[in-house]
Amino acid sequence: MHRRNMLWGAVSALTAVFAASRANAAAEASSTKLKVVYHLNDLDKVSFVLGNI
């Protein structure tokens, strides 16, 4: 019984470390600038589409 508790404790600790590292990686990725390209075919709707953006 004691071994099972130690195993679950180790699994929980590893899961917490993994989750923290993923959260840190996501925070670093969100701080970078993103570049976006919009493609417009119809010249009549350019002002409408840019207004919605």
C-alpha distance matrix in Angstrom:
0.0 3.8 5.4 5.2 6.6 8.9 10.0 10.9 12.6 14.5 15.6 16.7 18.6 20.3 21.3 22.8 24.7 26.0 27.1 28.8 30.6 31.8 33.1 34.9 36.5 37.6 39.2 41.1 42.3 43.6 45.7 47.9 51.1 51.4 54.7 55.8 58.8 60.5 62.9 65.8 68.3 70.5 72.6 73.4 69.8 69.0 69.5 67.6 64.6 64.7 64.9 61.7 59.8
3.8 0.0 3.8 5.4 5.2 6.4 8.7 10.1 10.6 12.5 14.4 15.4 16.6 18.6 20.1 21.2 22.8 24.5 25.8 27.1 28.9 30.5 31.7 33.2 34.9 36.3 37.6 39.4 40.9 42.3 44.1 46.3 49.7 50.3 53.6 55.0 58.1 60.0 62.5 65.5 68.1 70.4 72.3 73.2 69.6 68.6 69.0 67.3 64.2 64.1 64.3 61.3 59.3
5.4 3.8 0.0 3.8 5.4 5.0 6.1 8.7 9.7 10.5 12.3 14.1 15.2 16.5 18.3 19.9 21.1 22.5 24.2 25.7 27.1 28.6 30.2 31.6 33.1 34.6 36.2 37.7 39.0 40.7 42.6 44.6 48.0 48.4 51.7 53.0 56.0 58.1 60.5 63.6 66.1 68.5 70.5 71.6 68.1 67.0 67.6 65.9 62.8 62.7 63.1 60.0 57.9
5.2 5.4 3.8 0.0 3.8 5.4 5.0 6.2 8.5 9.9 10.5 12.2 14.2 15.4 16.4 18.3 20.0 21.0 22.4 24.3 25.8 26.9 28.4 30.3 31.6 32.8 34.5 36.3 37.4 38.9 41.1 43.0 46.3 46.5 49.7 50.9 53.8 55.7 58.1 61.0 63.6 65.8 67.9 68.9 65.3 64.4 65.0 63.2 60.1 60.1 60.5 57.4 55.4
6.6 5.2 5.4 3.8 0.0 3.8 5.4 5.2 6.1 8.6 9.9 10.4 12.2 14.3 15.2 16.4 18.4 19.9 20.9 22.4 24.4 25.7 26.8 28.5 30.3 31.4 32.8 34.7 36.1 37.4 39.4 41.6 44.9 45.3 48.7 50.0 53.1 54.9 57.5 60.4 63.1 65.2 67.2 68.1 64.4 63.4 63.8 62.0 59.0 58.9 59.1 56.1 54.1
8.9 6.4 5.0 5.4 3.8 0.0 3.8 5.5 5.0 6.2 8.6 9.8 10.5 12.3 14.2 15.3 16.6 18.3 19.9 21.1 22.7 24.4 25.7 27.0 28.7 30.3 31.6 33.2 34.8 36.3 38.1 40.2 43.6 44.2 47.6 49.1 52.2 54.4 56.9 60.0 62.7 65.0 66.9 67.9 64.4 63.1 63.7 62.0 58.9 58.6 59.0 56.1 53.9
10.0 8.7 6.1 5.0 5.4 3.8 0.0 3.8 5.4 5.1 6.2 8.5 9.9 10.7 12.2 14.2 15.4 16.5 18.3 20.0 21.2 22.6 24.3 25.9 27.1 28.6 30.3 31.8 33.0 34.7 36.8 38.6 42.0 42.3 45.6 46.9 49.9 52.0 54.5 57.5 60.1 62.5 64.5 65.6 62.1 61.0 61.6 60.0 56.8 56.7 57.2 54.2 52.0
10.9 10.1 8.7 6.2 5.2 5.5 3.8 0.0 3.8 5.4 5.0 6.0 8.5 9.9 10.4 12.1 14.2 15.2 16.2 18.2 19.9 20.9 22.3 24.2 25.7 26.7 28.4 30.3 31.4 32.8 34.9 37.0 40.2 40.5 43.8 45.0 48.1 50.0 52.5 55.4 58.0 60.3 62.2 63.2 59.6 58.6 59.1 57.4 54.3 54.2 54.6 51.5 49.4
12.6 10.6 9.7 8.5 6.1 5.0 5.4 3.8 0.0 3.8 5.5 5.1 6.1 8.7 9.9 10.5 12.4 14.2 15.3 16.5 18.4 20.0 21.0 22.6 24.4 25.7 27.0 28.8 30.3 31.6 33.5 35.7 39.1 39.8 43.2 44.6 47.8 49.9 52.6 55.5 58.4 60.6 62.3 63.3 59.7 58.5 58.9 57.3 54.2 53.9 54.2 51.3 49.1
14.5 12.5 10.5 9.9 8.6 6.2 5.1 5.4 3.8 0.0 3.8 5.4 5.1 6.2 8.5 9.9 10.6 12.3 14.2 15.4 16.6 18.4 20.0 21.2 22.7 24.4 25.8 27.2 28.7 30.4 32.2 34.2 37.6 38.3 41.6 43.2 46.4 48.6 51.2 54.3 57.1 59.5 61.3 62.5 59.0 57.6 58.2 56.7 53.5 53.1 53.7 50.9 48.5
15.6 14.4 12.3 10.5 9.9 8.6 6.2 5.0 5.5 3.8 0.0 3.8 5.5 5.2 6.1 8.6 10.0 10.5 12.2 14.2 15.4 16.5 18.3 20.0 21.1 22.5 24.3 25.9 27.0 28.6 30.7 32.6 35.9 36.2 39.4 40.8 43.8 45.9 48.4 51.5 54.2 56.6 58.5 59.6 56.1 54.9 55.6 54.0 50.8 50.6 51.2 48.2 45.9
16.7 15.4 14.1 12.2 10.4 9.8 8.5 6.0 5.1 5.4 3.8 0.0 3.8 5.5 5.1 6.2 8.7 9.9 10.5 12.2 14.3 15.3 16.4 18.3 20.0 21.0 22.5 24.4 25.7 26.9 29.0 31.2 34.5 34.9 38.3 39.7 42.8 44.8 47.5 50.4 53.3 55.5 57.2 58.2 54.7 53.4 53.9 52.3 49.2 48.9 49.2 46.3 44.1
18.6 16.6 15.2 14.2 12.2 10.5 9.9 8.5 6.1 5.1 5.5 3.8 0.0 3.8 5.4 5.1 6.3 8.6 9.9 10.6 12.4 14.3 15.4 16.6 18.5 20.0 21.1 22.8 24.5 25.9 27.6 29.8 33.2 34.1 37.5 39.2 42.5 44.7 47.5 50.6 53.6 55.8 57.4 58.6 55.0 53.5 53.9 52.6 49.4 48.9 49.3 46.6 44.2
20.3 18.6 16.5 15.4 14.3 12.3 10.7 9.9 8.7 6.2 5.2 5.5 3.8 0.0 3.8 5.4 5.1 6.1 8.6 9.9 10.6 12.3 14.2 15.4 16.6 18.4 20.0 21.2 22.6 24.5 26.3 28.1 31.5 32.1 35.5 37.2 40.3 42.7 45.3 48.5 51.3 53.8 55.4 56.8 53.3 51.8 52.4 51.2 47.9 47.4 48.1 45.3 42.8
21.3 20.1 18.3 16.4 15.2 14.2 12.2 10.4 9.9 8.5 6.1 5.1 5.4 3.8 0.0 3.8 5.5 5.1 6.1 8.5 9.9 10.6 12.2 14.2 15.3 16.4 18.3 20.0 21.0 22.5 24.8 26.7 29.9 30.2 33.5 34.9 38.1 40.2 42.8 45.9 48.7 51.0 52.8 54.0 50.4 49.1 49.7 48.2 45.0 44.7 45.3 42.4 40.0
22.8 21.2 19.9 18.3 16.4 15.3 14.2 12.1 10.5 9.9 8.6 6.2 5.1 5.4 3.8 0.0 3.8 5.4 5.1 6.1 8.6 9.9 10.5 12.2 14.2 15.3 16.4 18.4 20.0 21.1 23.0 25.3 28.6 29.4 32.9 34.4 37.8 39.9 42.8 45.8 48.8 51.0 52.5 53.6 50.0 48.5 48.9 47.5 44.4 43.8 44.2 41.5 39.1
24.7 22.8 21.1 20.0 18.4 16.6 15.4 14.2 12.4 10.6 10.0 8.7 6.3 5.1 5.5 3.8 0.0 3.8 5.5 5.1 6.2 8.7 9.9 10.6 12.4 14.3 15.4 16.6 18.4 20.1 21.7 23.7 27.2 28.2 31.7 33.6 36.9 39.4 42.2 45.4 48.5 50.8 52.2 53.5 50.1 48.4 48.8 47.7 44.5 43.7 44.4 41.8 39.2
26.0 24.5 22.5 21.0 19.9 18.3 16.5 15.2 14.2 12.3 10.5 9.9 8.6 6.1 5.1 5.4 3.8 0.0 3.8 5.5 5.2 6.2 8.7 9.9 10.6 12.3 14.3 15.5 16.6 18.5 20.5 22.1 25.5 26.0 29.3 31.1 34.3 36.6 39.4 42.6 45.5 47.9 49.5 50.9 47.5 45.9 46.5 45.4 42.0 41.5 42.3 39.6 37.0
27.1 25.8 24.2 22.4 20.9 19.9 18.3 16.2 15.3 14.2 12.2 10.5 9.9 8.6 6.1 5.1 5.5 3.8 0.0 3.8 5.5 5.1 6.2 8.6 9.9 10.5 12.3 14.3 15.3 16.5 18.8 20.8 24.0 24.5 27.9 29.4 32.7 34.9 37.7 40.7 43.8 46.0 47.5 48.7 45.2 43.7 44.1 42.8 39.6 39.0 39.6 36.9 34.4
28.8 27.1 25.7 24.3 22.4 21.1 20.0 18.2 16.5 15.4 14.2 12.2 10.6 9.9 8.5 6.1 5.1 5.5 3.8 0.0 3.8 5.4 5.1 6.2 8.6 9.9 10.5 12.4 14.3 15.4 17.0 19.4 22.8 23.8 27.4 29.3 32.8 35.1 38.2 41.2 44.4 46.6 47.9 49.1 45.6 43.8 44.1 43.0 39.9 39.0 39.5 37.1 34.4
30.6 28.9 27.1 25.8 24.4 22.7 21.2 19.9 18.4 16.6 15.4 14.3 12.4 10.6 9.9 8.6 6.2 5.2 5.5 3.8 0.0 3.8 5.5 5.1 6.2 8.6 9.9 10.6 12.3 14.4 15.8 17.6 21.1 22.1 25.6 27.7 31.1 33.7 36.7 39.9 43.0 45.4 46.7 48.2 44.8 42.9 43.4 42.6 39.3 38.3 39.2 36.8 33.9
31.8 30.5 28.6 26.9 25.7 24.4 22.6 20.9 20.0 18.4 16.5 15.3 14.3 12.3 10.6 9.9 8.7 6.2 5.1 5.4 3.8 0.0 3.8 5.4 5.1 6.1 8.6 9.9 10.5 12.3 14.6 16.2 19.4 19.8 23.2 25.0 28.3 30.7 33.6 36.8 39.8 42.2 43.6 45.0 41.6 39.9 40.5 39.5 36.1 35.4 36.3 33.8 31.0
33.1 31.7 30.2 28.4 26.8 25.7 24.3 22.3 21.0 20.0 18.3 16.4 15.4 14.2 12.2 10.5 9.9 8.7 6.2 5.1 5.5 3.8 0.0 3.8 5.5 5.1 6.2 8.7 9.9 10.6 12.7 15.1 18.2 19.0 22.6 24.4 27.9 30.2 33.3 36.2 39.5 41.6 42.8 44.0 40.6 38.8 39.0 38.0 34.8 33.9 34.5 32.1 29.3
34.9 33.2 31.6 30.3 28.5 27.0 25.9 24.2 22.6 21.2 20.0 18.3 16.6 15.4 14.2 12.2 10.6 9.9 8.6 6.2 5.1 5.4 3.8 0.0 3.8 5.4 5.1 6.3 8.7 10.0 11.1 13.4 16.9 18.4 22.0 24.3 27.9 30.5 33.7 36.8 40.1 42.3 43.3 44.7 41.4 39.2 39.5 38.8 35.7 34.4 35.2 33.0 30.0
36.5 34.9 33.1 31.6 30.3 28.7 27.1 25.7 24.4 22.7 21.1 20.0 18.5 16.6 15.3 14.2 12.4 10.6 9.9 8.6 6.2 5.1 5.5 3.8 0.0 3.8 5.4 5.2 6.2 8.7 10.2 11.5 15.0 16.0 19.5 21.8 25.2 27.9 31.0 34.2 37.5 39.9 40.9 42.6 39.4 37.2 37.8 37.2 33.9 32.7 33.8 31.7 28.6
37.6 36.3 34.6 32.8 31.4 30.3 28.6 26.7 25.7 24.4 22.5 21.0 20.0 18.4 16.4 15.3 14.3 12.3 10.5 9.9 8.6 6.1 5.1 5.4 3.8 0.0 3.8 5.4 5.1 6.2 8.8 10.5 13.5 14.1 17.6 19.5 23.0 25.4 28.5 31.6 34.9 37.1 38.2 39.7 36.3 34.3 34.8 34.0 30.7 29.7 30.6 28.3 25.3
39.2 37.6 36.2 34.5 32.8 31.6 30.3 28.4 27.0 25.8 24.3 22.5 21.1 20.0 18.3 16.4 15.4 14.3 12.3 10.5 9.9 8.6 6.2 5.1 5.4 3.8 0.0 3.8 5.5 5.3 6.6 9.4 12.6 14.0 17.8 19.9 23.6 26.1 29.5 32.4 35.9 37.9 38.7 40.0 36.7 34.5 34.6 34.0 30.9 29.5 30.2 28.2 25.1
41.1 39.4 37.7 36.3 34.7 33.2 31.8 30.3 28.8 27.2 25.9 24.4 22.8 21.2 20.0 18.4 16.6 15.5 14.3 12.4 10.6 9.9 8.7 6.3 5.2 5.4 3.8 0.0 3.8 5.5 5.5 7.2 10.9 12.8 16.4 19.1 22.8 25.6 28.9 32.1 35.5 37.8 38.4 40.0 36.9 34.5 34.8 34.5 31.3 29.7 30.8 29.1 25.8
42.3 40.9 39.0 37.4 36.1 34.8 33.0 31.4 30.3 28.7 27.0 25.7 24.5 22.6 21.0 20.0 18.4 16.6 15.3 14.3 12.3 10.5 9.9 8.7 6.2 5.1 5.5 3.8 0.0 3.8 5.5 5.8 8.9 9.9 13.4 15.9 19.4 22.3 25.5 28.7 32.0 34.4 35.2 37.0 33.9 31.5 32.1 31.8 28.4 27.0 28.4 26.5 23.1
43.6 42.3 40.7 38.9 37.4 36.3 34.7 32.8 31.6 30.4 28.6 26.9 25.9 24.5 22.5 21.1 20.1 18.5 16.5 15.4 14.4 12.3 10.6 10.0 8.7 6.2 5.3 5.5 3.8 0.0 3.8 5.5 7.8 8.9 12.6 14.7 18.5 20.9 24.4 27.3 30.8 32.8 33.5 34.9 31.7 29.4 29.6 29.2 26.0 24.5 25.5 23.6 20.4
45.7 44.1 42.6 41.1 39.4 38.1 36.8 34.9 33.5 32.2 30.7 29.0 27.6 26.3 24.8 23.0 21.7 20.5 18.8 17.0 15.8 14.6 12.7 11.1 10.2 8.8 6.6 5.5 5.5 3.8 0.0 3.8 6.6 9.2 12.8 15.5 19.3 22.0 25.5 28.4 32.0 34.0 34.2 35.8 32.7 30.1 30.1 30.1 27.1 25.0 26.1 24.7 21.3
47.9 46.3 44.6 43.0 41.6 40.2 38.6 37.0 35.7 34.2 32.6 31.2 29.8 28.1 26.7 25.3 23.7 22.1 20.8 19.4 17.6 16.2 15.1 13.4 11.5 10.5 9.4 7.2 5.8 5.5 3.8 0.0 3.8 6.5 9.9 13.1 16.7 19.7 23.1 26.2 29.7 31.9 32.1 34.0 31.2 28.4 28.7 29.0 25.8 23.8 25.4 24.2 20.5
51.1 49.7 48.0 46.3 44.9 43.6 42.0 40.2 39.1 37.6 35.9 34.5 33.2 31.5 29.9 28.6 27.2 25.5 24.0 22.8 21.1 19.4 18.2 16.9 15.0 13.5 12.6 10.9 8.9 7.8 6.6 3.8 0.0 3.8 6.7 9.9 13.5 16.5 19.9 22.9 26.4 28.5 28.6 30.5 27.8 24.8 25.2 25.7 22.6 20.4 22.1 21.2 17.5
51.4 50.3 48.4 46.5 45.3 44.2 42.3 40.5 39.8 38.3 36.2 34.9 34.1 32.1 30.2 29.4 28.2 26.0 24.5 23.8 22.1 19.8 19.0 18.4 16.0 14.1 14.0 12.8 9.9 8.9 9.2 6.5 3.8 0.0 3.8 6.6 10.2 13.2 16.6 19.7 23.2 25.5 25.9 27.8 25.0 22.3 23.0 23.3 20.0 18.2 20.2 19.0 15.3
54.7 53.6 51.7 49.7 48.7 47.6 45.6 43.8 43.2 41.6 39.4 38.3 37.5 35.5 33.5 32.9 31.7 29.3 27.9 27.4 25.6 23.2 22.6 22.0 19.5 17.6 17.8 16.4 13.4 12.6 12.8 9.9 6.7 3.8 0.0 3.8 6.9 10.3 13.5 16.6 20.0 22.4 22.7 25.0 22.4 19.5 20.6 21.3 17.9 16.1 18.6 17.8 14.1
55.8 55.0 53.0 50.9 50.0 49.1 46.9 45.0 44.6 43.2 40.8 39.7 39.2 37.2 34.9 34.4 33.6 31.1 29.4 29.3 27.7 25.0 24.4 24.3 21.8 19.5 19.9 19.1 15.9 14.7 15.5 13.1 9.9 6.6 3.8 0.0 3.8 6.7 10.1 13.2 16.6 19.0 19.5 21.6 19.0 16.3 17.7 18.0 14.5 13.2 15.9 14.8 11.3
58.8 58.1 56.0 53.8 53.1 52.2 49.9 48.1 47.8 46.4 43.8 42.8 42.5 40.3 38.1 37.8 36.9 34.3 32.7 32.8 31.1 28.3 27.9 27.9 25.2 23.0 23.6 22.8 19.4 18.5 19.3 16.7 13.5 10.2 6.9 3.8 0.0 3.8 6.6 9.9 13.2 15.8 16.4 18.9 16.6 13.9 16.0 16.6 13.0 12.1 15.5 14.7 11.6
60.5 60.0 58.1 55.7 54.9 54.4 52.0 50.0 49.9 48.6 45.9 44.8 44.7 42.7 40.2 39.9 39.4 36.6 34.9 35.1 33.7 30.7 30.2 30.5 27.9 25.4 26.1 25.6 22.3 20.9 22.0 19.7 16.5 13.2 10.3 6.7 3.8 0.0 3.8 6.5 10.0 12.3 13.1 15.4 12.9 10.5 12.8 13.2 9.6 9.4 12.8 12.0 9.6
62.9 62.5 60.5 58.1 57.5 56.9 54.5 52.5 52.6 51.2 48.4 47.5 47.5 45.3 42.8 42.8 42.2 39.4 37.7 38.2 36.7 33.6 33.3 33.7 31.0 28.5 29.5 28.9 25.5 24.4 25.5 23.1 19.9 16.6 13.5 10.1 6.6 3.8 0.0 3.8 6.7 9.6 10.9 13.6 11.7 9.9 13.0 13.4 10.2 10.9 14.4 13.9 12.2
65.8 65.5 63.6 61.0 60.4 60.0 57.5 55.4 55.5 54.3 51.5 50.4 50.6 48.5 45.9 45.8 45.4 42.6 40.7 41.2 39.9 36.8 36.2 36.8 34.2 31.6 32.4 32.1 28.7 27.3 28.4 26.2 22.9 19.7 16.6 13.2 9.9 6.5 3.8 0.0 3.8 5.9 7.3 9.8 8.1 6.8 10.4 10.8 8.3 9.7 13.0 12.9 12.2
68.3 68.1 66.1 63.6 63.1 62.7 60.1 58.0 58.4 57.1 54.2 53.3 53.6 51.3 48.7 48.8 48.5 45.5 43.8 44.4 43.0 39.8 39.5 40.1 37.5 34.9 35.9 35.5 32.0 30.8 32.0 29.7 26.4 23.2 20.0 16.6 13.2 10.0 6.7 3.8 0.0 3.8 6.4 9.0 8.6 8.5 12.3 12.6 10.9 12.8 15.8 15.8 15.7
70.5 70.4 68.5 65.8 65.2 65.0 62.5 60.3 60.6 59.5 56.6 55.5 55.8 53.8 51.0 51.0 50.8 47.9 46.0 46.6 45.4 42.2 41.6 42.3 39.9 37.1 37.9 37.8 34.4 32.8 34.0 31.9 28.5 25.5 22.4 19.0 15.8 12.3 9.6 5.9 3.8 0.0 3.8 5.5 5.7 6.8 10.3 10.5 9.9 12.2 14.6 15.0 15.7
72.6 72.3 70.5 67.9 67.2 66.9 64.5 62.2 62.3 61.3 58.5 57.2 57.4 55.4 52.8 52.5 52.2 49.5 47.5 47.9 46.7 43.6 42.8 43.3 40.9 38.2 38.7 38.4 35.2 33.5 34.2 32.1 28.6 25.9 22.7 19.5 16.4 13.1 10.9 7.3 6.4 3.8 0.0 3.8 5.5 5.4 8.4 9.9 10.1 11.3 13.7 15.1 15.7
73.4 73.2 71.6 68.9 68.1 67.9 65.6 63.2 63.3 62.5 59.6 58.2 58.6 56.8 54.0 53.6 53.5 50.9 48.7 49.1 48.2 45.0 44.0 44.7 42.6 39.7 40.0 40.0 37.0 34.9 35.8 34.0 30.5 27.8 25.0 21.6 18.9 15.4 13.6 9.8 9.0 5.5 3.8 0.0 3.8 5.8 7.5 8.3 9.7 11.5 12.9 14.3 15.9
69.8 69.6 68.1 65.3 64.4 64.4 62.1 59.6 59.7 59.0 56.1 54.7 55.0 53.3 50.4 50.0 50.1 47.5 45.2 45.6 44.8 41.6 40.6 41.4 39.4 36.3 36.7 36.9 33.9 31.7 32.7 31.2 27.8 25.0 22.4 19.0 16.6 12.9 11.7 8.1 8.6 5.7 5.5 3.8 0.0 3.8 5.7 5.2 6.1 8.6 9.9 10.7 12.4
69.0 68.6 67.0 64.4 63.4 63.1 61.0 58.6 58.5 57.6 54.9 53.4 53.5 51.8 49.1 48.5 48.4 45.9 43.7 43.8 42.9 39.9 38.8 39.2 37.2 34.3 34.5 34.5 31.5 29.4 30.1 28.4 24.8 22.3 19.5 16.3 13.9 10.5 9.9 6.8 8.5 6.8 5.4 5.8 3.8 0.0 3.8 5.4 5.2 6.1 8.4 10.0 10.6
69.5 69.0 67.6 65.0 63.8 63.7 61.6 59.1 58.9 58.2 55.6 53.9 53.9 52.4 49.7 48.9 48.8 46.5 44.1 44.1 43.4 40.5 39.0 39.5 37.8 34.8 34.6 34.8 32.1 29.6 30.1 28.7 25.2 23.0 20.6 17.7 16.0 12.8 13.0 10.4 12.3 10.3 8.4 7.5 5.7 3.8 0.0 3.8 5.5 5.1 6.0 8.6 9.9
67.6 67.3 65.9 63.2 62.0 62.0 60.0 57.4 57.3 56.7 54.0 52.3 52.6 51.2 48.2 47.5 47.7 45.4 42.8 43.0 42.6 39.5 38.0 38.8 37.2 34.0 34.0 34.5 31.8 29.2 30.1 29.0 25.7 23.3 21.3 18.0 16.6 13.2 13.4 10.8 12.6 10.5 9.9 8.3 5.2 5.4 3.8 0.0 3.8 5.6 5.1 6.4 8.9
64.6 64.2 62.8 60.1 59.0 58.9 56.8 54.3 54.2 53.5 50.8 49.2 49.4 47.9 45.0 44.4 44.5 42.0 39.6 39.9 39.3 36.1 34.8 35.7 33.9 30.7 30.9 31.3 28.4 26.0 27.1 25.8 22.6 20.0 17.9 14.5 13.0 9.6 10.2 8.3 10.9 9.9 10.1 9.7 6.1 5.2 5.5 3.8 0.0 3.8 5.3 5.1 6.4
64.7 64.1 62.7 60.1 58.9 58.6 56.7 54.2 53.9 53.1 50.6 48.9 48.9 47.4 44.7 43.8 43.7 41.5 39.0 39.0 38.3 35.4 33.9 34.4 32.7 29.7 29.5 29.7 27.0 24.5 25.0 23.8 20.4 18.2 16.1 13.2 12.1 9.4 10.9 9.7 12.8 12.2 11.3 11.5 8.6 6.1 5.1 5.6 3.8 0.0 3.8 5.4 5.0
64.9 64.3 63.1 60.5 59.1 59.0 57.2 54.6 54.2 53.7 51.2 49.2 49.3 48.1 45.3 44.2 44.4 42.3 39.6 39.5 39.2 36.3 34.5 35.2 33.8 30.6 30.2 30.8 28.4 25.5 26.1 25.4 22.1 20.2 18.6 15.9 15.5 12.8 14.4 13.0 15.8 14.6 13.7 12.9 9.9 8.4 6.0 5.1 5.3 3.8 0.0 3.8 5.5
61.7 61.3 60.0 57.4 56.1 56.1 54.2 51.5 51.3 50.9 48.2 46.3 46.6 45.3 42.4 41.5 41.8 39.6 36.9 37.1 36.8 33.8 32.1 33.0 31.7 28.3 28.2 29.1 26.5 23.6 24.7 24.2 21.2 19.0 17.8 14.8 14.7 12.0 13.9 12.9 15.8 15.0 15.1 14.3 10.7 10.0 8.6 6.4 5.1 5.4 3.8 0.0 3.8
59.8 59.3 57.9 55.4 54.1 53.9 52.0 49.4 49.1 48.5 45.9 44.1 44.2 42.8 40.0 39.1 39.2 37.0 34.4 34.4 33.9 31.0 29.3 30.0 28.6 25.3 25.1 25.8 23.1 20.4 21.3 20.5 17.5 15.3 14.1 11.3 11.6 9.6 12.2 12.2 15.7 15.7 15.7 15.9 12.4 10.6 9.9 8.9 6.4 5.0 5.5 3.8 0.0
